[in-house]
Amino acid sequence: MYVGAGVIGLGIFLLGYLLRKFAGEAKIGTAEVAAQRILESARSGAEREAESKKREALLEAKDEAFQLKRDAERETREQRAEVQRLERRLIQREENLDRKLDGVEKRDQALAQREQEVAKAKEEVQELSQRHWKEIERVAGLTTEQARQELLQKAEVEIRRDAVQIGKKIEAEARETAERKAREVIALAIQRCAADHTAEVTVSVIPLPNDEMKGRIIGREGRNIRTLESLTGVDLIIDDTPESVTLSSFDPLRREVAKMALEKLLADGRIHPARIEEMVEKAQRDIDTRVRETGERAAFEAGVHGLHPEEIKLLGRLNFRFSYGQNLLQHSIEVALLAGLMASQLDGNPELARRAALLHDIGKALTHEAEGTHSDLGMDIARRYHEPPEVLNAIAYHHGDAEATCLEAILVAAADAISASRPGARKETVEMYVKRLENLERIATSFAGVDKAYAIQAGREIRVVVKPQEIDDTTAVTMAREMAKRIEEELQYPGQIKVTVLRETRAIEYAK
């Protein structure tokens, strides 16, 4: 019974499964048919819509093409109208140019005709002028060239006279203002300088306690004196002068070393070659120290700082150098103070002016050791120790070796002239003094028309008396200038020389 029931149940299950399978297949088929119909419907709708959009696009393209065509036709019409307008303007311009060309041709013809008339008239005028000049030459008895030369000479004389008068007027006006200002500045600078004007003289004579000391200085067979001379390079002159020994050397430093060594030997009393060598070495050390201290003191007095140690030593050596009896170190300090004061009055650089002035003669410390002028040596020293360009220019300019490029260089030259030419600053031998006066009078009397010439005021002025019948006022001014130039070229002198030419009026020039 249970088996039959199971079979029945299995059969029912199989039947149900088959029924469900057939039902599902039927539903699938129905769905596929429906889907196929939907697809066909959708495809036909899309085709209709695409066709509709295509027709719309064609319509829009036709409308746009029509619009473009219409715009192009309008632009073409406008361009054609513009071209026609330009053609009309060109035609008008061509017509105007034709009319102007006709006018120009007419004017050219008229000008050519007038040129012919002018040329003809010019020829007639030239012919009349030639006849006129020939008549003048016949009446005057002079050729045209002679008359021209005579007129030119007269004109030259008148122009020279006018130029001299104008020059005198301008010079007088310039002197009236510039000389007053220069006097104020220089007077104030000299007043404030207050430098020591006493000139030192290096002593070459050594006093001895007695004449017996001469024999000790000479030594046995002259050994002592030969040792001292070989070590110092100084000649010892022991003559009949009582109780004194003379030192002779071109180098003041050597003479000073020998002087100090001999004084130490005389004070010590022991004089023999070994002691002489020891004292000379000590004197050399002492003189080196003294030179350095002197240079430092000079820089301090002049208000100059930052100098190289070698420059300070060279400044100290200037204390033993003299120019016409004037101590060069004191001269340099004085020039530095004067230049600094003048620079402060003229809105210059006082510090730079003092520095350049203190070093302007530093080359003289080496003139007896190296070749060249003291200006060249001074420039080499300043260049070696990196001095400013203004200092180099002042060193070169103060004796006219270069052109001044700054105010300080001019002030240094002026201060140098003031310090060198003031009364009592320098000395010169009688022979040089007399020779300079003779040369001044010789130069003055060499000019034509000079009657007498006198060198006065210790040679600082040459006064010339001319012949009034041969020299007029204008020529006197020219003569004074030319005479001053010849003095500048042929003579050497400190300061300046005043040239005065006397006639009915006086013409004055300065040889600087």
C-alpha positions as CSV (number, residue, x, y, z in Angstrom):
1,M,0.0,0.0,0.0
2,Y,2.8,2.3,0.8
3,V,4.5,1.5,-2.5
4,G,1.4,2.3,-4.5
5,A,1.1,5.6,-2.7
6,G,4.7,6.5,-3.5
7,V,4.3,5.7,-7.2
8,I,1.1,7.8,-7.3
9,G,2.9,10.7,-5.6
10,L,5.9,10.4,-8.1
11,G,3.6,10.5,-11.0
12,I,1.8,13.5,-9.7
13,F,5.1,15.2,-9.2
14,L,6.3,14.4,-12.7
15,L,3.0,15.6,-14.2
16,G,3.2,18.9,-12.3
17,Y,6.7,19.4,-13.5
18,L,5.8,18.8,-17.1
19,L,2.8,21.1,-16.8
20,R,5.0,23.9,-15.3
21,K,7.6,23.5,-18.0
22,F,5.1,23.7,-20.9
23,A,3.5,26.7,-19.3
24,G,6.9,28.5,-18.9
25,E,7.8,27.8,-22.5
26,A,4.5,29.2,-23.6
27,K,5.0,32.4,-21.6
28,I,8.5,32.8,-23.1
29,G,7.2,32.5,-26.6
30,T,4.5,35.0,-25.9
31,A,7.0,37.4,-24.4
32,E,9.3,37.1,-27.4
33,V,6.5,37.9,-29.8
34,A,5.6,40.9,-27.7
35,A,9.1,42.1,-27.6
36,Q,9.5,41.7,-31.3
37,R,6.4,43.8,-31.9
38,I,7.7,46.5,-29.5
39,L,11.0,46.6,-31.3
40,E,9.4,47.0,-34.7
41,S,7.2,49.8,-33.3
42,A,10.1,51.6,-31.8
43,R,12.2,51.3,-35.0
44,S,9.4,52.7,-37.1
45,G,9.0,55.7,-34.6
46,A,12.7,56.5,-34.6
47,E,12.9,56.4,-38.3
48,R,10.0,58.9,-38.6
49,E,11.6,61.2,-36.0
50,A,15.0,61.1,-37.8
51,E,13.3,61.8,-41.0
52,S,11.5,64.8,-39.4
53,K,14.8,66.2,-38.0
54,K,16.5,65.7,-41.3
55,R,13.8,67.8,-43.1
56,E,14.1,70.5,-40.4
57,A,18.0,70.6,-40.8
58,L,17.6,70.9,-44.6
59,L,15.2,73.8,-44.2
60,E,17.5,75.6,-41.7
61,A,20.5,75.1,-44.1
62,K,18.6,76.5,-47.0
63,D,17.5,79.5,-44.9
64,E,21.2,80.2,-43.8
65,A,22.5,79.8,-47.3
66,F,19.9,82.3,-48.6
67,Q,20.9,84.7,-45.8
68,L,24.6,84.4,-46.7
69,K,23.9,84.9,-50.3
70,R,21.9,88.0,-49.6
71,D,24.7,89.4,-47.3
72,A,27.3,88.7,-50.0
73,E,25.3,90.5,-52.6
74,R,24.9,93.5,-50.3
75,E,28.7,93.7,-49.6
76,T,29.4,93.4,-53.3
77,R,27.2,96.3,-54.1
78,E,28.8,98.4,-51.4
79,Q,32.3,97.5,-52.6
80,R,31.4,98.3,-56.2
81,A,30.0,101.7,-55.0
82,E,33.3,102.4,-53.1
83,V,35.4,101.5,-56.1
84,Q,33.4,103.8,-58.3
85,R,33.8,106.7,-55.7
86,L,37.6,106.1,-55.6
87,E,37.7,106.1,-59.4
88,R,36.0,109.4,-59.5
89,R,38.5,110.9,-57.0
90,L,41.5,109.6,-59.0
91,I,40.1,111.1,-62.1
92,Q,39.6,114.5,-60.3
93,R,43.2,114.3,-58.9
94,E,44.6,113.6,-62.4
95,E,42.7,116.6,-63.7
96,N,44.1,118.8,-60.8
97,L,47.7,117.5,-61.5
98,D,47.4,118.3,-65.2
99,R,46.3,121.8,-64.4
100,K,49.2,122.2,-61.9
101,L,51.7,120.9,-64.4
102,D,50.5,123.4,-66.9
103,G,51.0,126.2,-64.3
104,V,54.5,124.9,-63.3
105,E,55.6,124.8,-67.0
106,K,54.4,128.3,-67.4
107,R,56.3,129.5,-64.3
108,D,59.4,127.6,-65.4
109,Q,59.3,129.5,-68.7
110,A,58.8,132.8,-66.9
111,L,61.7,132.0,-64.5
112,A,64.0,131.0,-67.4
113,Q,63.2,134.3,-69.1
114,R,63.9,136.2,-65.9
115,E,67.2,134.4,-65.4
116,Q,68.2,135.4,-68.8
117,E,67.3,139.0,-68.0
118,V,69.2,138.9,-64.7
119,A,72.3,137.3,-66.3
120,K,72.3,140.0,-68.9
121,A,71.8,142.7,-66.2
122,K,74.6,141.2,-64.1
123,E,77.0,141.3,-67.1
124,E,76.1,144.9,-67.6
125,V,76.8,145.6,-63.9
126,Q,80.1,143.8,-63.9
127,E,81.1,145.7,-67.0
128,L,80.1,149.0,-65.3
129,S,82.0,148.0,-62.1
130,Q,85.1,147.2,-64.1
131,R,85.0,150.6,-65.8
132,H,84.3,152.2,-62.4
133,W,87.3,150.5,-60.7
134,K,89.6,151.3,-63.6
135,E,88.5,154.9,-63.4
136,I,89.2,154.9,-59.6
137,E,92.6,153.3,-60.1
138,R,93.4,155.9,-62.7
139,V,92.4,158.7,-60.4
140,A,93.9,157.3,-57.2
141,G,97.1,155.9,-58.7
142,L,96.7,152.5,-56.9
143,T,95.7,149.1,-58.1
144,T,92.8,147.2,-56.6
145,E,95.1,144.8,-54.8
146,Q,97.1,147.7,-53.3
147,A,94.0,149.4,-52.2
148,R,92.7,146.2,-50.6
149,Q,95.9,145.6,-48.7
150,E,95.9,149.2,-47.5
151,L,92.3,148.9,-46.3
152,L,93.0,145.5,-44.6
153,Q,96.0,147.0,-42.8
154,K,94.0,149.9,-41.5
155,A,91.2,147.6,-40.5
156,E,93.7,145.3,-38.7
157,V,95.1,148.2,-36.7
158,E,91.6,149.4,-35.8
159,I,90.5,145.9,-34.8
160,R,93.6,145.3,-32.7
161,R,93.1,148.7,-31.0
162,D,89.4,147.8,-30.3
163,A,90.4,144.3,-29.1
164,V,93.0,145.7,-26.7
165,Q,90.6,148.3,-25.4
166,I,87.9,145.6,-24.9
167,G,90.5,143.3,-23.3
168,K,91.6,146.1,-20.9
169,K,88.0,146.7,-19.9
170,I,87.2,143.1,-19.3
171,E,90.5,142.6,-17.5
172,A,89.9,145.6,-15.3
173,E,86.5,144.4,-14.4
174,A,87.8,140.9,-13.7
175,R,90.7,142.2,-11.6
176,E,88.3,144.4,-9.7
177,T,86.3,141.4,-8.5
178,A,88.7,138.5,-8.6
179,E,91.7,140.3,-7.1
180,R,89.6,141.6,-4.2
181,K,88.3,138.1,-3.5
182,A,91.7,136.5,-3.9
183,R,93.2,139.1,-1.5
184,E,90.6,138.3,1.1
185,V,91.1,134.6,0.9
186,I,94.9,134.7,0.9
187,A,95.0,137.3,3.7
188,L,92.7,135.3,5.8
189,A,94.6,132.1,5.2
190,I,98.0,133.7,6.0
191,Q,96.5,135.4,9.1
192,R,95.2,132.1,10.4
193,C,98.3,130.1,9.4
194,A,100.7,131.4,12.0
195,A,103.5,129.1,10.9
196,D,107.1,129.4,12.2
197,H,109.1,131.3,9.6
198,T,112.6,130.8,11.0
199,A,114.9,128.9,8.6
200,E,117.1,126.2,10.0
201,V,120.7,125.9,8.9
202,T,122.5,122.5,9.1
203,V,125.7,123.0,11.1
204,S,128.8,121.5,9.5
205,V,131.4,122.8,12.0
206,I,132.0,120.7,15.2
207,P,133.6,122.6,18.1
208,L,136.5,120.8,19.9
209,P,137.5,121.2,23.5
210,N,141.1,121.7,22.5
211,D,143.5,121.3,19.5
212,E,144.9,118.1,20.9
213,M,141.6,116.4,20.1
214,K,142.3,116.8,16.4
215,G,145.2,114.4,16.7
216,R,143.0,111.8,18.5
217,I,140.4,112.2,15.8
218,I,142.9,111.6,13.1
219,G,144.4,108.6,15.0
220,R,147.6,106.7,14.3
221,E,148.4,106.9,10.6
222,G,144.9,108.4,10.0
223,R,143.0,105.2,10.9
224,N,140.3,106.9,13.0
225,I,139.5,109.6,10.4
226,R,139.5,107.1,7.5
227,T,137.2,104.8,9.5
228,L,134.8,107.6,10.2
229,E,134.8,108.9,6.6
230,S,134.2,105.4,5.2
231,L,131.4,104.6,7.6
232,T,129.5,107.8,7.1
233,G,130.5,108.9,3.6
234,V,131.4,112.4,5.0
235,D,134.7,114.2,4.4
236,L,136.3,115.5,7.6
237,I,138.3,118.7,7.1
238,I,140.9,119.3,9.8
239,D,142.7,122.5,9.0
240,D,144.3,125.3,10.9
241,T,141.0,126.6,12.2
242,P,141.5,126.4,16.0
243,E,139.3,124.1,18.0
244,S,137.0,123.0,15.2
245,V,136.4,120.3,12.6
246,T,134.5,120.8,9.4
247,L,132.2,118.1,8.0
248,S,131.6,118.2,4.2
249,S,129.0,116.1,2.4
250,F,126.3,116.6,-0.2
251,D,123.8,114.5,1.8
252,P,122.5,116.4,4.9
253,L,121.5,113.1,6.5
254,R,125.0,111.7,6.2
255,R,126.4,114.9,7.6
256,E,124.0,114.7,10.5
257,V,124.9,111.1,11.3
258,A,128.6,112.0,11.2
259,K,128.0,115.1,13.4
260,M,126.1,113.0,16.0
261,A,128.7,110.2,16.0
262,L,131.6,112.6,16.4
263,E,129.8,114.5,19.2
264,K,129.3,111.2,21.0
265,L,132.9,110.2,20.5
266,L,134.1,113.6,21.9
267,A,131.8,113.2,24.9
268,D,133.0,109.6,25.5
269,G,136.7,110.3,25.0
270,R,137.5,106.8,23.6
271,I,138.2,107.2,19.9
272,H,139.3,104.1,18.0
273,P,137.9,102.2,14.9
274,A,135.8,99.8,16.9
275,R,134.3,102.6,19.0
276,I,133.8,104.7,15.9
277,E,131.8,101.9,14.2
278,E,129.7,101.5,17.3
279,M,128.9,105.2,17.6
280,V,128.1,105.5,13.9
281,E,125.6,102.6,14.1
282,K,124.0,104.2,17.2
283,A,123.8,107.6,15.5
284,Q,122.2,105.9,12.4
285,R,119.5,104.4,14.7
286,D,119.0,107.6,16.5
287,I,118.7,109.5,13.2
288,D,116.1,107.0,11.9
289,T,114.1,107.4,15.0
290,R,114.4,111.2,14.8
291,V,113.4,111.2,11.1
292,R,110.3,109.1,11.9
293,E,109.3,111.3,14.8
294,T,109.8,114.4,12.8
295,G,107.6,113.1,10.0
296,E,104.9,112.1,12.4
297,R,105.1,115.6,14.1
298,A,104.9,117.3,10.7
299,A,101.8,115.2,9.7
300,F,100.2,116.1,13.0
301,E,100.9,119.8,12.6
302,A,99.5,119.8,9.1
303,G,96.4,117.9,10.2
304,V,97.0,115.0,7.8
305,H,96.2,111.4,8.9
306,G,96.5,108.0,7.4
307,L,99.9,108.4,5.7
308,H,102.0,105.3,4.9
309,P,105.0,104.8,7.3
310,E,107.4,105.2,4.3
311,E,105.8,108.5,3.4
312,I,106.2,109.6,7.0
313,K,109.9,108.7,6.8
314,L,110.4,110.7,3.6
315,L,108.6,113.7,5.2
316,G,111.1,113.4,8.1
317,R,114.0,113.5,5.7
318,L,112.7,116.7,4.3
319,N,113.7,118.3,7.6
320,F,117.3,117.9,6.4
321,R,116.7,119.4,2.9
322,F,116.8,123.1,2.1
323,S,115.8,125.1,-1.0
324,Y,117.4,128.5,-1.2
325,G,117.9,128.3,2.6
326,Q,114.2,127.4,3.3
327,N,113.6,124.2,5.3
328,L,111.5,122.0,3.0
329,L,109.6,120.3,5.8
330,Q,108.6,123.6,7.3
331,H,107.7,124.8,3.8
332,S,105.5,121.8,3.2
333,I,103.7,122.3,6.6
334,E,103.2,125.9,5.8
335,V,101.8,125.1,2.3
336,A,99.5,122.5,3.8
337,L,98.1,125.0,6.3
338,L,97.6,127.7,3.7
339,A,96.0,125.3,1.2
340,G,93.6,123.9,3.8
341,L,92.5,127.4,4.9
342,M,92.0,128.6,1.3
343,A,90.0,125.4,0.5
344,S,87.7,126.0,3.4
345,Q,87.0,129.5,2.2
346,L,86.3,128.4,-1.4
347,D,84.1,125.4,-0.6
348,G,86.8,122.9,-1.5
349,N,88.0,119.8,0.4
350,P,90.4,121.1,3.2
351,E,91.5,117.7,4.2
352,L,92.4,116.7,0.7
353,A,94.1,120.1,0.0
354,R,96.3,119.7,3.2
355,R,97.2,116.2,2.2
356,A,98.2,117.1,-1.3
357,A,100.1,120.2,-0.1
358,L,102.1,118.3,2.6
359,L,103.2,115.8,-0.1
360,H,103.8,118.2,-3.0
361,D,107.6,118.3,-2.4
362,I,108.1,114.8,-1.0
363,G,110.1,113.9,-4.1
364,K,112.9,116.3,-3.0
365,A,113.7,113.7,-0.3
366,L,115.0,111.5,-3.1
367,T,116.4,113.9,-5.7
368,H,120.0,113.3,-4.7
369,E,119.4,109.5,-4.8
370,A,117.3,108.9,-7.9
371,E,117.1,110.4,-11.4
372,G,114.2,112.7,-12.4
373,T,112.5,115.9,-11.3
374,H,111.1,116.1,-7.8
375,S,107.6,116.3,-9.3
376,D,108.1,112.9,-11.1
377,L,109.6,111.3,-8.1
378,G,106.8,112.7,-5.9
379,M,104.2,111.3,-8.2
380,D,105.9,107.9,-8.2
381,I,105.9,107.9,-4.4
382,A,102.2,108.9,-4.2
383,R,101.2,106.3,-6.8
384,R,103.2,103.6,-5.0
385,Y,101.3,104.3,-1.7
386,H,97.9,104.6,-3.4
387,E,97.3,108.3,-2.9
388,P,94.1,109.8,-4.4
389,P,94.3,111.1,-8.0
390,E,93.8,114.7,-6.7
391,V,97.1,114.4,-4.8
392,L,99.0,113.2,-7.9
393,N,97.5,116.0,-9.9
394,A,98.5,118.6,-7.3
395,I,102.1,117.2,-7.2
396,A,102.4,117.4,-11.0
397,Y,100.6,120.8,-11.4
398,H,102.5,122.9,-8.8
399,H,105.4,123.3,-11.2
400,G,103.4,123.3,-14.4
401,D,104.1,119.7,-15.4
402,A,100.4,118.9,-16.0
403,E,97.0,120.6,-16.2
404,A,95.0,121.1,-13.1
405,T,91.9,118.8,-12.9
406,C,90.6,119.9,-9.4
407,L,90.4,123.0,-7.2
408,E,92.8,121.5,-4.6
409,A,95.7,121.3,-7.2
410,I,95.3,125.0,-8.0
411,L,95.2,125.9,-4.3
412,V,98.4,123.9,-3.6
413,A,100.2,125.7,-6.4
414,A,99.0,129.1,-5.0
415,A,100.0,128.2,-1.4
416,D,103.4,127.0,-2.7
417,A,104.0,130.3,-4.4
418,I,102.9,132.3,-1.3
419,S,105.2,130.3,1.0
420,A,108.2,130.5,-1.4
421,S,107.9,134.2,-2.3
422,R,107.1,135.8,1.0
423,P,109.9,138.1,2.3
424,G,112.6,136.2,4.2
425,A,111.5,132.7,3.1
426,R,114.4,131.9,0.8
427,K,117.9,132.9,0.3
428,E,120.1,133.0,-2.8
429,T,123.7,133.6,-3.5
430,V,124.8,137.1,-4.6
431,E,126.0,135.7,-8.0
432,M,122.6,134.1,-8.8
433,Y,120.8,137.3,-7.6
434,V,123.0,139.6,-9.8
435,K,122.7,137.2,-12.8
436,R,118.9,137.2,-12.5
437,L,118.7,141.0,-12.5
438,E,121.1,141.2,-15.5
439,N,119.0,138.7,-17.4
440,L,115.8,140.6,-16.7
441,E,117.3,143.9,-18.0
442,R,118.8,142.1,-21.0
443,I,115.4,140.6,-22.0
444,A,113.7,144.0,-21.6
445,T,116.2,146.0,-23.6
446,S,116.1,143.5,-26.5
447,F,112.7,144.7,-27.6
448,A,112.5,147.4,-30.2
449,G,111.5,150.9,-29.0
450,V,112.7,150.4,-25.4
451,D,114.7,153.3,-24.0
452,K,115.6,152.1,-20.5
453,A,114.9,149.1,-18.3
454,Y,115.4,148.8,-14.6
455,A,115.1,145.7,-12.4
456,I,113.8,146.8,-9.0
457,Q,112.4,145.4,-5.8
458,A,115.0,142.7,-5.5
459,G,114.2,141.5,-9.0
460,R,110.5,141.1,-8.5
461,E,109.6,143.9,-10.9
462,I,111.1,145.0,-14.2
463,R,110.3,148.6,-15.1
464,V,110.6,149.5,-18.8
465,V,110.6,153.0,-20.3
466,V,109.7,153.1,-24.0
467,K,110.2,155.7,-26.6
468,P,106.8,157.5,-27.0
469,Q,107.4,158.4,-30.7
470,E,107.9,154.7,-31.6
471,I,105.5,152.9,-29.2
472,D,101.9,153.7,-28.8
473,D,99.5,152.6,-26.0
474,T,98.3,149.5,-27.8
475,T,101.9,148.4,-28.6
476,A,102.9,149.0,-25.0
477,V,100.2,146.5,-23.8
478,T,101.4,144.0,-26.4
479,M,105.0,144.5,-25.4
480,A,104.3,143.9,-21.7
481,R,102.6,140.6,-22.5
482,E,105.3,139.4,-24.9
483,M,108.0,140.5,-22.4
484,A,106.3,138.5,-19.6
485,K,106.1,135.4,-21.8
486,R,109.9,135.6,-22.6
487,I,110.7,135.9,-19.0
488,E,108.6,132.9,-18.2
489,E,110.3,130.9,-20.9
490,E,114.0,131.9,-20.3
491,L,114.3,132.5,-16.6
492,Q,113.8,130.5,-13.4
493,Y,112.7,132.4,-10.3
494,P,110.5,132.0,-7.2
495,G,107.2,133.7,-7.0
496,Q,106.3,136.1,-9.8
497,I,107.9,139.1,-11.7
498,K,105.9,142.2,-12.5
499,V,106.5,143.7,-15.9
500,T,105.7,147.5,-16.1
501,V,105.9,149.3,-19.4
502,L,105.9,153.1,-19.0
503,R,104.8,155.6,-21.7
504,E,101.9,158.1,-21.4
505,T,99.9,155.3,-19.9
506,R,101.1,152.1,-18.1
507,A,100.5,148.5,-19.2
508,I,101.1,145.9,-16.5
509,E,101.4,142.1,-17.0
510,Y,102.6,139.4,-14.6
511,A,105.0,136.6,-15.3
512,K,103.8,133.8,-13.1
